[in-house]
């Protein structure tokens, strides 16, 4: 019942333009089912093989989001079913996603992960690198990939002004690109930013997808 109340409470805070992703990494399937029966359909995982294992145990209408750093050799595990890959941070990864999407006869939706934090542990494209990446030949190079927006993670800090500035920089890039001429397989529809500690600031800055784990499931179960 706690999970159900947490989900209902979070969804009550969200504007119509934002959806909730339940970050279920390391959580047992029993808790994911509780979230599912509370009406949650979007789940986010950090590891491809863990996602693939859970996908087999949950109903087919679950929408699976890959939110963690994705190694190229793990793309094959999620390519048949993943709804959205948030963490596209290199051309090498784009090439592999395109390859695996073609093998599975589908187009895989992705977000470009942009580096906005002041932490070396974060991944992503530099803000100045994104426009150059989206060159006119992008659609020809990656015909089985559809870029539908951007993702970013703010610095883990108590400084709300810094978090707001970092999310703001991603928002500005998002709207600059939205107003630009983009390749045929690129649109700016989704802005994925905000986790349990900073989602309220992310909502202020126009996030359309928030990634919440602890505020739904409690502290992570690292033994799972």
Buried (B, 14 or more C-beta within 10 A) or exposed (E): EEBBEBBEEBBEEBEEEBBBBBBBBBBEBEBBBBBBEBEBBBBBBBBBEBBBEBBEEBEEEBBBBBBBBBEBEBBBBBBBBBBBBBBBBBEEBBBBBBBBBBEBEBBBBBBBBBBBBEEEEBBBBEBEEBBEBBEEEBBEBBBBBBBBBBBBBBBBBEEEEBBBBBBBBBBEBBEEBEEEEBBEBBBBEBBBBBBBBBBEBBBEBBBBBBBBBEBBBEEBEEEE
